[in-house]
Amino acid sequence: MSVHVFDLSVNKYEAICKQPVVAKKKTKLTHIEFNPLHPIIIVGDDRGYVTSLKLSPNLRKKPKGKKGQELPKGPEVEVAKMEKLLSLLREPEHITF
């Protein structure tokens, strides 16, 4: 099993990084946590093992804004971006009368 890292602002279909986490084929990854302060991802599997991954510096580059423009920051901005992208993939709710 592998962890795939995507930069959704660049390409939502192709991972920019793939990192093998478990060697056994029957092991399932069950949890993932992102550290809000450091570029670290923690992955847990169904056997109780935990793997810590540190993102490479080239995967941590922030987009550059236009000159004099300040880009919005913070977890709320990232959550809003993720919700927008996920809403494109979800099926629309059917309204029945």
MOPAC internal coordinates of N, CA, C and O (Angstrom, degrees):
PM7 1SCF
backbone

  N    0.0000 0     0.00 0     0.00 0    0    0    0
  C    1.4443 1     0.00 0     0.00 0    1    0    0
  C    1.5317 1   108.45 1     0.00 0    2    1    0
  O    1.2310 1   121.71 1   -31.73 1    3    2    1
  N    1.3175 1   114.34 1   148.27 1    3    2    1
  C    1.4620 1   120.41 1  -177.81 1    5    3    2
  C    1.5191 1   110.62 1  -132.19 1    6    5    3
  O    1.2310 1   121.32 1   -23.02 1    7    6    5
  N    1.3130 1   115.07 1   156.98 1    7    6    5
  C    1.4558 1   122.42 1   170.78 1    9    7    6
  C    1.5247 1   106.41 1  -100.17 1   10    9    7
  O    1.2310 1   120.63 1   -50.70 1   11   10    9
  N    1.3202 1   116.40 1   129.30 1   11   10    9
  C    1.4638 1   122.17 1   178.94 1   13   11   10
  C    1.5246 1   107.80 1  -109.20 1   14   13   11
  O    1.2310 1   120.53 1   -52.11 1   15   14   13
  N    1.3295 1   116.58 1   127.89 1   15   14   13
  C    1.4604 1   122.09 1   179.06 1   17   15   14
  C    1.5215 1   108.26 1  -105.68 1   18   17   15
  O    1.2310 1   121.42 1   -52.82 1   19   18   17
  N    1.3379 1   114.89 1   127.18 1   19   18   17
  C    1.4575 1   121.04 1  -179.57 1   21   19   18
  C    1.5206 1   109.72 1  -115.66 1   22   21   19
  O    1.2310 1   120.46 1   -36.92 1   23   22   21
  N    1.3183 1   116.73 1   143.08 1   23   22   21
  C    1.4575 1   121.86 1   166.98 1   25   23   22
  C    1.5187 1   104.45 1  -103.70 1   26   25   23
  O    1.2310 1   121.09 1   -83.10 1   27   26   25
  N    1.3276 1   115.52 1    96.90 1   27   26   25
  C    1.4607 1   120.84 1  -172.56 1   29   27   26
  C    1.5226 1   113.12 1   -65.00 1   30   29   27
  O    1.2310 1   120.38 1   158.89 1   31   30   29
  N    1.3260 1   116.88 1   -21.11 1   31   30   29
  C    1.4608 1   118.62 1   178.06 1   33   31   30
  C    1.5289 1   111.57 1   -78.30 1   34   33   31
  O    1.2310 1   120.37 1   165.62 1   35   34   33
  N    1.3353 1   116.91 1   -14.38 1   35   34   33
  C    1.4598 1   121.02 1   179.87 1   37   35   34
  C    1.5257 1   110.78 1  -101.58 1   38   37   35
  O    1.2310 1   120.68 1   125.19 1   39   38   37
  N    1.3495 1   116.31 1   -54.81 1   39   38   37
  C    1.4622 1   120.47 1  -178.40 1   41   39   38
  C    1.5203 1   108.43 1  -156.12 1   42   41   39
  O    1.2310 1   120.46 1   -64.07 1   43   42   41
  N    1.3221 1   116.73 1   115.93 1   43   42   41
  C    1.4661 1   119.78 1  -177.66 1   45   43   42
  C    1.5228 1   112.61 1   -86.10 1   46   45   43
  O    1.2310 1   119.81 1   179.63 1   47   46   45
  N    1.3342 1   117.96 1    -0.37 1   47   46   45
  C    1.4525 1   121.38 1  -178.63 1   49   47   46
  C    1.5243 1   113.88 1  -107.98 1   50   49   47
  O    1.2310 1   120.03 1   163.52 1   51   50   49
  N    1.3207 1   117.54 1   -16.48 1   51   50   49
  C    1.4614 1   120.53 1  -176.24 1   53   51   50
  C    1.5273 1   110.19 1  -127.22 1   54   53   51
  O    1.2310 1   120.85 1   -54.63 1   55   54   53
  N    1.3220 1   115.98 1   125.37 1   55   54   53
  C    1.4597 1   121.38 1  -179.78 1   57   55   54
  C    1.5288 1   110.17 1   -69.61 1   58   57   55
  O    1.2310 1   120.81 1   -36.48 1   59   58   57
  N    1.3332 1   116.06 1   143.52 1   59   58   57
  C    1.4626 1   119.59 1   176.10 1   61   59   58
  C    1.5230 1   110.72 1   -88.74 1   62   61   59
  O    1.2310 1   120.74 1   166.87 1   63   62   61
  N    1.3506 1   116.19 1   -13.13 1   63   62   61
  C    1.4544 1   120.89 1  -179.81 1   65   63   62
  C    1.5231 1   108.92 1  -155.23 1   66   65   63
  O    1.2310 1   120.59 1   -40.99 1   67   66   65
  N    1.3407 1   116.48 1   139.01 1   67   66   65
  C    1.4681 1   122.22 1   174.22 1   69   67   66
  C    1.5140 1   107.52 1  -128.95 1   70   69   67
  O    1.2310 1   120.70 1   -54.18 1   71   70   69
  N    1.3420 1   116.27 1   125.82 1   71   70   69
  C    1.4545 1   120.60 1  -177.16 1   73   71   70
  C    1.5257 1   109.71 1  -125.89 1   74   73   71
  O    1.2310 1   119.88 1   -62.96 1   75   74   73
  N    1.3389 1   117.84 1   117.04 1   75   74   73
  C    1.4739 1   119.38 1   175.52 1   77   75   74
  C    1.5305 1   110.40 1   -62.61 1   78   77   75
  O    1.2310 1   120.44 1   -42.20 1   79   78   77
  N    1.3378 1   116.76 1   137.80 1   79   78   77
  C    1.4583 1   120.77 1  -177.94 1   81   79   78
  C    1.5244 1   110.96 1  -117.09 1   82   81   79
  O    1.2310 1   119.50 1   134.86 1   83   82   81
  N    1.3173 1   118.56 1   -45.14 1   83   82   81
  C    1.4623 1   121.48 1   179.23 1   85   83   82
  C    1.5197 1   109.45 1  -122.92 1   86   85   83
  O    1.2310 1   121.07 1   -34.77 1   87   86   85
  N    1.3241 1   115.55 1   145.23 1   87   86   85
  C    1.4542 1   120.37 1  -176.92 1   89   87   86
  C    1.5293 1   112.37 1   -90.23 1   90   89   87
  O    1.2310 1   120.09 1   148.91 1   91   90   89
  N    1.3395 1   117.43 1   -31.09 1   91   90   89
  C    1.4629 1   119.98 1  -175.91 1   93   91   90
  C    1.5183 1   110.65 1   -79.36 1   94   93   91
  O    1.2310 1   120.68 1   -46.02 1   95   94   93
  N    1.3234 1   116.30 1   133.98 1   95   94   93
  C    1.4592 1   121.27 1  -175.29 1   97   95   94
  C    1.5238 1   113.09 1   -66.88 1   98   97   95
  O    1.2310 1   119.43 1   149.99 1   99   98   97
  N    1.3297 1   118.69 1   -30.01 1   99   98   97
  C    1.4619 1   121.09 1  -176.20 1  101   99   98
  C    1.5308 1   112.67 1   -83.51 1  102  101   99
  O    1.2310 1   119.97 1   168.72 1  103  102  101
  N    1.3205 1   117.66 1   -11.28 1  103  102  101
  C    1.4651 1   120.83 1   179.66 1  105  103  102
  C    1.5227 1   109.47 1   -73.04 1  106  105  103
  O    1.2310 1   121.28 1   -44.13 1  107  106  105
  N    1.3317 1   115.16 1   135.87 1  107  106  105
  C    1.4676 1   120.54 1  -179.25 1  109  107  106
  C    1.5267 1   109.54 1  -114.34 1  110  109  107
  O    1.2310 1   120.73 1   -44.38 1  111  110  109
  N    1.3210 1   116.22 1   135.62 1  111  110  109
  C    1.4576 1   120.75 1   173.90 1  113  111  110
  C    1.5213 1   107.28 1   -77.44 1  114  113  111
  O    1.2310 1   120.37 1   -48.03 1  115  114  113
  N    1.3327 1   116.89 1   131.97 1  115  114  113
  C    1.4638 1   120.40 1  -174.13 1  117  115  114
  C    1.5173 1   114.24 1  -120.20 1  118  117  115
  O    1.2310 1   119.60 1   157.54 1  119  118  117
  N    1.3332 1   118.37 1   -22.46 1  119  118  117
  C    1.4675 1   120.99 1  -177.08 1  121  119  118
  C    1.5206 1   110.46 1  -140.06 1  122  121  119
  O    1.2310 1   121.65 1   -30.07 1  123  122  121
  N    1.3303 1   114.45 1   149.93 1  123  122  121
  C    1.4665 1   120.70 1   173.19 1  125  123  122
  C    1.5232 1   107.31 1  -145.16 1  126  125  123
  O    1.2310 1   120.58 1   -43.27 1  127  126  125
  N    1.3074 1   116.49 1   136.73 1  127  126  125
  C    1.4692 1   122.19 1   178.09 1  129  127  126
  C    1.5223 1   108.33 1  -134.39 1  130  129  127
  O    1.2310 1   121.32 1   -38.71 1  131  130  129
  N    1.3123 1   115.08 1   141.29 1  131  130  129
  C    1.4588 1   122.25 1   177.91 1  133  131  130
  C    1.5163 1   108.32 1  -108.85 1  134  133  131
  O    1.2310 1   120.26 1   -47.02 1  135  134  133
  N    1.3209 1   117.10 1   132.98 1  135  134  133
  C    1.4518 1   121.21 1   177.36 1  137  135  134
  C    1.5270 1   108.03 1   -78.57 1  138  137  135
  O    1.2310 1   119.77 1   -54.64 1  139  138  137
  N    1.3466 1   118.05 1   125.36 1  139  138  137
  C    1.4658 1   119.63 1  -177.05 1  141  139  138
  C    1.5306 1   114.06 1   -72.19 1  142  141  139
  O    1.2310 1   119.69 1   162.14 1  143  142  141
  N    1.3293 1   118.19 1   -17.86 1  143  142  141
  C    1.4561 1   120.52 1  -177.30 1  145  143  142
  C    1.5281 1   113.99 1  -106.25 1  146  145  143
  O    1.2310 1   120.57 1   149.72 1  147  146  145
  N    1.3167 1   116.51 1   -30.28 1  147  146  145
  C    1.4601 1   120.69 1  -175.29 1  149  147  146
  C    1.5284 1   109.74 1  -122.04 1  150  149  147
  O    1.2310 1   119.84 1   -25.44 1  151  150  149
  N    1.3332 1   117.92 1   154.56 1  151  150  149
  C    1.4717 1   121.27 1  -177.98 1  153  151  150
  C    1.5275 1   112.00 1   -78.56 1  154  153  151
  O    1.2310 1   120.87 1  -118.60 1  155  154  153
  N    1.3451 1   115.95 1    61.40 1  155  154  153
  C    1.4562 1   121.35 1  -175.70 1  157  155  154
  C    1.5274 1   109.49 1  -125.40 1  158  157  155
  O    1.2310 1   121.27 1   -40.64 1  159  158  157
  N    1.3331 1   115.17 1   139.36 1  159  158  157
  C    1.4627 1   122.43 1   174.80 1  161  159  158
  C    1.5236 1   106.90 1  -119.98 1  162  161  159
  O    1.2310 1   120.31 1   -46.29 1  163  162  161
  N    1.3321 1   117.00 1   133.71 1  163  162  161
  C    1.4586 1   122.88 1   176.82 1  165  163  162
  C    1.5296 1   107.50 1  -110.76 1  166  165  163
  O    1.2310 1   120.22 1   -50.57 1  167  166  165
  N    1.3353 1   117.18 1   129.43 1  167  166  165
  C    1.4621 1   122.36 1  -178.47 1  169  167  166
  C    1.5231 1   108.47 1  -122.68 1  170  169  167
  O    1.2310 1   120.69 1   -48.20 1  171  170  169
  N    1.3477 1   116.28 1   131.80 1  171  170  169
  C    1.4609 1   121.47 1   177.41 1  173  171  170
  C    1.5124 1   110.61 1  -115.47 1  174  173  171
  O    1.2310 1   120.79 1   -28.27 1  175  174  173
  N    1.3442 1   116.09 1   151.73 1  175  174  173
  C    1.4600 1   119.10 1   178.94 1  177  175  174
  C    1.5232 1   110.85 1  -121.57 1  178  177  175
  O    1.2310 1   120.97 1    -3.83 1  179  178  177
  N    1.3356 1   115.76 1   176.17 1  179  178  177
  C    1.4573 1   121.21 1  -175.18 1  181  179  178
  C    1.5285 1   113.37 1   -73.01 1  182  181  179
  O    1.2310 1   119.59 1   174.72 1  183  182  181
  N    1.3062 1   118.38 1    -5.28 1  183  182  181
  C    1.4617 1   122.14 1   176.74 1  185  183  182
  C    1.5272 1   112.07 1   -99.00 1  186  185  183
  O    1.2310 1   120.66 1  -178.98 1  187  186  185
  N    1.3321 1   116.34 1     1.02 1  187  186  185
  C    1.4559 1   120.44 1   177.56 1  189  187  186
  C    1.5151 1   114.76 1    91.54 1  190  189  187
  O    1.2310 1   119.86 1  -175.59 1  191  190  189
  N    1.3181 1   117.87 1     4.41 1  191  190  189
  C    1.4573 1   120.16 1   178.83 1  193  191  190
  C    1.5204 1   110.11 1   -84.13 1  194  193  191
  O    1.2310 1   121.16 1   -33.53 1  195  194  193
  N    1.3224 1   115.39 1   146.47 1  195  194  193
  C    1.4607 1   122.04 1   178.98 1  197  195  194
  C    1.5191 1   108.32 1  -123.78 1  198  197  195
  O    1.2310 1   121.06 1   -46.82 1  199  198  197
  N    1.3340 1   115.57 1   133.18 1  199  198  197
  C    1.4566 1   121.53 1   178.58 1  201  199  198
  C    1.5169 1   108.73 1  -119.91 1  202  201  199
  O    1.2310 1   120.77 1   -45.48 1  203  202  201
  N    1.3223 1   116.14 1   134.52 1  203  202  201
  C    1.4583 1   122.10 1   178.64 1  205  203  202
  C    1.5268 1   108.40 1  -106.85 1  206  205  203
  O    1.2310 1   120.83 1   -51.03 1  207  206  205
  N    1.3311 1   116.02 1   128.97 1  207  206  205
  C    1.4613 1   121.27 1   179.22 1  209  207  206
  C    1.5170 1   109.32 1  -121.51 1  210  209  207
  O    1.2310 1   120.54 1   -49.25 1  211  210  209
  N    1.3231 1   116.58 1   130.75 1  211  210  209
  C    1.4634 1   121.14 1   176.12 1  213  211  210
  C    1.5218 1   107.82 1  -104.06 1  214  213  211
  O    1.2310 1   120.99 1   -53.74 1  215  214  213
  N    1.3320 1   115.72 1   126.26 1  215  214  213
  C    1.4597 1   119.63 1  -179.16 1  217  215  214
  C    1.5223 1   110.70 1   -68.39 1  218  217  215
  O    1.2310 1   121.17 1   -43.26 1  219  218  217
  N    1.2992 1   115.37 1   136.74 1  219  218  217
  C    1.4516 1   122.30 1   177.42 1  221  219  218
  C    1.5282 1   110.03 1   -61.56 1  222  221  219
  O    1.2310 1   119.40 1   -32.44 1  223  222  221
  N    1.3383 1   118.76 1   147.56 1  223  222  221
  C    1.4699 1   120.30 1   179.36 1  225  223  222
  C    1.5294 1   113.53 1   -55.67 1  226  225  223
  O    1.2310 1   119.60 1   146.71 1  227  226  225
  N    1.3347 1   118.37 1   -33.29 1  227  226  225
  C    1.4662 1   118.75 1  -179.80 1  229  227  226
  C    1.5278 1   112.17 1   -73.24 1  230  229  227
  O    1.2310 1   119.42 1   168.15 1  231  230  229
  N    1.3456 1   118.72 1   -11.85 1  231  230  229
  C    1.4593 1   122.06 1   175.00 1  233  231  230
  C    1.5255 1   112.07 1   -93.50 1  234  233  231
  O    1.2310 1   120.47 1   179.68 1  235  234  233
  N    1.3310 1   116.70 1    -0.32 1  235  234  233
  C    1.4598 1   121.14 1  -177.10 1  237  235  234
  C    1.5119 1   113.25 1  -108.55 1  238  237  235
  O    1.2310 1   119.92 1  -171.38 1  239  238  237
  N    1.3167 1   117.76 1     8.62 1  239  238  237
  C    1.4596 1   120.30 1  -177.79 1  241  239  238
  C    1.5202 1   110.13 1   -67.47 1  242  241  239
  O    1.2310 1   120.74 1   -46.30 1  243  242  241
  N    1.3048 1   116.19 1   133.70 1  243  242  241
  C    1.4568 1   122.31 1   177.79 1  245  243  242
  C    1.5268 1   108.84 1   -89.09 1  246  245  243
  O    1.2310 1   120.02 1   -34.08 1  247  246  245
  N    1.3278 1   117.56 1   145.92 1  247  246  245
  C    1.4638 1   118.73 1   176.99 1  249  247  246
  C    1.5276 1   110.58 1   -64.94 1  250  249  247
  O    1.2310 1   121.02 1   -35.68 1  251  250  249
  N    1.3105 1   115.65 1   144.32 1  251  250  249
  C    1.4616 1   119.83 1   179.61 1  253  251  250
  C    1.5238 1   109.60 1   -89.15 1  254  253  251
  O    1.2310 1   121.11 1   -43.75 1  255  254  253
  N    1.3208 1   115.49 1   136.25 1  255  254  253
  C    1.4570 1   120.48 1   176.50 1  257  255  254
  C    1.5167 1   110.20 1   -87.35 1  258  257  255
  O    1.2310 1   121.22 1    -9.44 1  259  258  257
  N    1.3019 1   115.28 1   170.56 1  259  258  257
  C    1.4573 1   119.53 1   176.66 1  261  259  258
  C    1.5206 1   108.77 1   -69.67 1  262  261  259
  O    1.2310 1   120.91 1   -21.26 1  263  262  261
  N    1.2878 1   115.87 1   158.74 1  263  262  261
  C    1.4530 1   121.20 1  -177.23 1  265  263  262
  C    1.5298 1   110.65 1   -56.40 1  266  265  263
  O    1.2310 1   120.66 1   -53.48 1  267  266  265
  N    1.3307 1   116.34 1   126.52 1  267  266  265
  C    1.4617 1   121.40 1   179.46 1  269  267  266
  C    1.5179 1   113.92 1    83.51 1  270  269  267
  O    1.2310 1   119.95 1   173.78 1  271  270  269
  N    1.3376 1   117.71 1    -6.22 1  271  270  269
  C    1.4683 1   121.14 1  -179.77 1  273  271  270
  C    1.5232 1   109.17 1   -99.78 1  274  273  271
  O    1.2310 1   120.75 1   -47.71 1  275  274  273
  N    1.3208 1   116.18 1   132.29 1  275  274  273
  C    1.4591 1   120.22 1   177.68 1  277  275  274
  C    1.5262 1   108.51 1  -100.77 1  278  277  275
  O    1.2310 1   121.09 1   -53.23 1  279  278  277
  N    1.3394 1   115.52 1   126.77 1  279  278  277
  C    1.4622 1   120.02 1   179.69 1  281  279  278
  C    1.5284 1   109.94 1   -78.44 1  282  281  279
  O    1.2310 1   119.77 1   -38.64 1  283  282  281
  N    1.3423 1   118.05 1   141.36 1  283  282  281
  C    1.4667 1   120.02 1   176.78 1  285  283  282
  C    1.5229 1   110.11 1   -64.72 1  286  285  283
  O    1.2310 1   120.64 1   -35.56 1  287  286  285
  N    1.3363 1   116.39 1   144.44 1  287  286  285
  C    1.4598 1   121.81 1  -176.43 1  289  287  286
  C    1.5183 1   109.56 1  -127.99 1  290  289  287
  O    1.2310 1   121.39 1   -11.40 1  291  290  289
  N    1.3111 1   114.94 1   168.60 1  291  290  289
  C    1.4544 1   120.90 1   173.55 1  293  291  290
  C    1.5149 1   113.21 1   109.92 1  294  293  291
  O    1.2310 1   120.91 1   -17.00 1  295  294  293
  N    1.3257 1   115.87 1   163.00 1  295  294  293
  C    1.4669 1   120.13 1  -177.98 1  297  295  294
  C    1.5252 1   113.13 1   -64.42 1  298  297  295
  O    1.2310 1   120.10 1   150.21 1  299  298  297
  N    1.3332 1   117.41 1   -29.79 1  299  298  297
  C    1.4653 1   119.87 1  -179.90 1  301  299  298
  C    1.5281 1   110.90 1   -63.00 1  302  301  299
  O    1.2310 1   120.71 1   141.32 1  303  302  301
  N    1.3206 1   116.26 1   -38.68 1  303  302  301
  C    1.4607 1   121.43 1   179.46 1  305  303  302
  C    1.5276 1   109.88 1   -65.71 1  306  305  303
  O    1.2310 1   120.56 1   136.52 1  307  306  305
  N    1.3479 1   116.54 1   -43.48 1  307  306  305
  C    1.4585 1   120.64 1  -179.66 1  309  307  306
  C    1.5296 1   111.10 1   -66.63 1  310  309  307
  O    1.2310 1   120.14 1   140.16 1  311  310  309
  N    1.3289 1   117.34 1   -39.84 1  311  310  309
  C    1.4683 1   121.09 1   177.93 1  313  311  310
  C    1.5218 1   110.00 1   -63.66 1  314  313  311
  O    1.2310 1   120.04 1   138.07 1  315  314  313
  N    1.3269 1   117.52 1   -41.93 1  315  314  313
  C    1.4649 1   121.42 1   179.25 1  317  315  314
  C    1.5265 1   110.88 1   -62.71 1  318  317  315
  O    1.2310 1   120.06 1   138.94 1  319  318  317
  N    1.3413 1   117.49 1   -41.06 1  319  318  317
  C    1.4656 1   121.11 1   177.88 1  321  319  318
  C    1.5252 1   110.57 1   -62.77 1  322  321  319
  O    1.2310 1   120.69 1   135.68 1  323  322  321
  N    1.3411 1   116.29 1   -44.32 1  323  322  321
  C    1.4627 1   120.55 1  -179.06 1  325  323  322
  C    1.5223 1   110.61 1   -64.89 1  326  325  323
  O    1.2310 1   119.84 1   137.22 1  327  326  325
  N    1.3173 1   117.91 1   -42.78 1  327  326  325
  C    1.4653 1   121.43 1   178.44 1  329  327  326
  C    1.5296 1   110.90 1   -61.34 1  330  329  327
  O    1.2310 1   120.55 1   139.84 1  331  330  329
  N    1.3244 1   116.55 1   -40.16 1  331  330  329
  C    1.4681 1   120.08 1   179.06 1  333  331  330
  C    1.5228 1   110.72 1   -62.72 1  334  333  331
  O    1.2310 1   120.21 1   135.10 1  335  334  333
  N    1.3360 1   117.21 1   -44.90 1  335  334  333
  C    1.4578 1   120.75 1   179.62 1  337  335  334
  C    1.5249 1   111.83 1   -66.89 1  338  337  335
  O    1.2310 1   120.43 1   139.44 1  339  338  337
  N    1.3310 1   116.79 1   -40.56 1  339  338  337
  C    1.4636 1   119.87 1   179.24 1  341  339  338
  C    1.5197 1   111.56 1   -66.61 1  342  341  339
  O    1.2310 1   120.47 1   146.34 1  343  342  341
  N    1.3253 1   116.71 1   -33.66 1  343  342  341
  C    1.4627 1   119.70 1   179.68 1  345  343  342
  C    1.5276 1   111.05 1   -64.56 1  346  345  343
  O    1.2310 1   120.13 1   152.71 1  347  346  345
  N    1.3236 1   117.36 1   -27.29 1  347  346  345
  C    1.4611 1   120.76 1   177.29 1  349  347  346
  C    1.5263 1   111.75 1   -71.15 1  350  349  347
  O    1.2310 1   120.74 1   154.34 1  351  350  349
  N    1.3372 1   116.19 1   -25.66 1  351  350  349
  C    1.4610 1   120.55 1  -177.31 1  353  351  350
  C    1.5227 1   112.98 1   -93.06 1  354  353  351
  O    1.2310 1   120.43 1   156.56 1  355  354  353
  N    1.3119 1   116.78 1   -23.44 1  355  354  353
  C    1.4658 1   120.71 1  -178.98 1  357  355  354
  C    1.5165 1   110.72 1   -74.39 1  358  357  355
  O    1.2310 1   121.43 1   -31.08 1  359  358  357
  N    1.3261 1   114.87 1   148.92 1  359  358  357
  C    1.4586 1   119.24 1   175.40 1  361  359  358
  C    1.5110 1   109.35 1   -75.80 1  362  361  359
  O    1.2310 1   120.06 1   -38.69 1  363  362  361
  N    1.3041 1   117.48 1   141.31 1  363  362  361
  C    1.4622 1   119.29 1   178.69 1  365  363  362
  C    1.5223 1   110.68 1   -65.83 1  366  365  363
  O    1.2310 1   121.04 1   -36.00 1  367  366  365
  N    1.3181 1   115.62 1   144.00 1  367  366  365
  C    1.4611 1   120.28 1   178.45 1  369  367  366
  C    1.5187 1   109.25 1   -72.27 1  370  369  367
  O    1.2310 1   121.01 1   -44.69 1  371  370  369
  N    1.3191 1   115.68 1   135.31 1  371  370  369
  C    1.4499 1   120.79 1   179.87 1  373  371  370
  C    1.5131 1   108.98 1   -84.97 1  374  373  371
  O    1.2310 1   120.51 1   -49.87 1  375  374  373
  N    1.3045 1   116.63 1   130.13 1  375  374  373
  C    1.4576 1   122.09 1   179.39 1  377  375  374
  C    1.5210 1   107.51 1   -96.26 1  378  377  375
  O    1.2310 1   121.46 1   -53.33 1  379  378  377
  N    1.3145 1   114.82 1   126.67 1  379  378  377
  C    1.4641 1   119.06 1   177.54 1  381  379  378
  C    1.5131 1   109.09 1  -115.34 1  382  381  379
  O    1.2310 1   121.20 1   -35.53 1  383  382  381
  N    1.2901 1   115.32 1   144.47 1  383  382  381
  C    1.4674 1   120.78 1  -179.04 1  385  383  382
  C    1.4967 1   110.33 1  -110.84 1  386  385  383
  O    1.2310 1   120.10 1   180.00 1  387  386  385

